[in-house]
Amino acid sequence: MVSPYPTTGLSIVLGFFHRHFTKNVYSAPWHSLLFGAVCSFVVRRALLLDGQLKANGKTPVQCGLVQTALNDFIRECLRRVQPGTESGLLAAANAVLRMSFESGELHVCTTVIAQIEMHVGRTFNYTDFSKADQVAYYFQLGKLKLRYHDFVTADQYLSLSSQLCTIENPHVKRTILSYQIVTRVVRGCLPSNELLYKYRLAERFIELIFYVKTGNYHEYIKVLDRHRSWFMKRCLYMIMKERVVLLMYRNLFQSSVKYFQQAYRDVFNIPLAIFIAAVQVSGLSGENAQADEVECVLVSLIDQGYIFGYLDHRTLTVVLSKNKTFPRPLHAKRK
């Protein structure tokens, strides 16, 4: 039989993969180690070869070959209905997802996940697979949802991954939490210092969390830029830079109202000038923040449930609710 893959070093392994895995039932216990090793090798090798092709100005093709081979295997697993014959499914899916993230082809992730989700509960359950495969799969799903700014779903998948990850794997747990913390920070659920120190993430997050709480945008950006390479490597930099801004406005205005009410107790009609001054000092909109800019931000915060109250244009004041003026951001109407 002629191999569908060109005769290169990598394609020899892919040919072996095609003959011995895709066309045969994958159920023996020893298959697991071999299959995982083959998947790991072909992914690393394809990424390396494609990187060399790009550096020489040529079109990368190796990742496409590997994705084709793994997708063939996934489709074959989904076609089988006998118990135990799909045990390599998540391992193959994890390999495709990892390669797609590193090569930047996220549309491949969507295709693979859609194929698998259609069969969940019908021909298999996730609990049929090893915990390691489940941890990796949920982690990849969480990362994908995070890329598309679906923070609620991302948090759910990353939580599942973290719960399944045992304490014997602190490095893996730390990696999962580094993404999960971001999904929660943008929604106003800030981690404790104890958690950050426990998993050695304090260096990256503790100052950022402090400035988010106080609404100090100028210092927040300085700290974020100091760790720019770390966040950029994980594709988290722009999320932390852009999606946290509205939350910082909310926290800044909460602090401003608190200080104002220390001088004027039980006053809930706050002059717009107080908010404008706070924005100018924080650096959120530069030193020359205009009244109409601040009004737009206030309207947006009120509309999304970050602040309970309304803007009175006639008196240029913000009339705040006396009950839970600043509800928890996690409970805002839209994220």
Protein Blocks (a to p, Z undefined) as FASTA:
>chain_A
ZZfbdcdfklmmmmmmmmmmmmpccfbfklmmmmmmmmmmmmmmmmmmmmmmmmnopacf
klmmmmmmmmmmmmmmmmpmbehilmmmmmmmmmmmmmmmmnopaklmmmmmmmmmmmgo
klocfklpcfklmmmmmmmmmmmmmmnopaklmmmmmmmmmmmpcfklmmlmmmmmmmmm
mmmmmnopacdfklmmmnopmmmmmmmmmmmmnopaklmmmmmmmmmmmmmmnopmmmmm
mmmmmmmmmmmmmmmmmmmmmmmghiabdcfklmmmmmmmnomnojkbcfklmmmmmmmm
mmnopagcdddfklopacddfehkbacfklpmbZZ
